[in-house]
């Protein structure tokens, strides 16, 4: 009976692996691809100094969350955020970005 129990556990582990793989292919990989494109456009839109001191943290419900590494860079990003938003909306329309939230961290 112990041997049959081991086989059952292995079957479940294999099925879990299949579930994880499906999750990766269906949700995580497409999100990563979109995020990578967004980061590419972000770095091309911004002056290099601002791009070097900021990074995209998340995108959810049309809100792009950006982290600046100092308050001065947050302020600079806020000054040009409307222009950045328009350019990102044009280049990444499928993401439906409605606003940019900038935090320091």
Buried (B, 14 or more C-beta within 10 A) or exposed (E): EEEEEEEEEEEEEEEEEEEEEEEEEEEEEEEEEBBEBBEEBBBEBBEEEBBEBBBBBEBEEEEBBBBBEEEEBBEBBBEBBEEBBEBBEEBBEEBEBEEBEBEEE
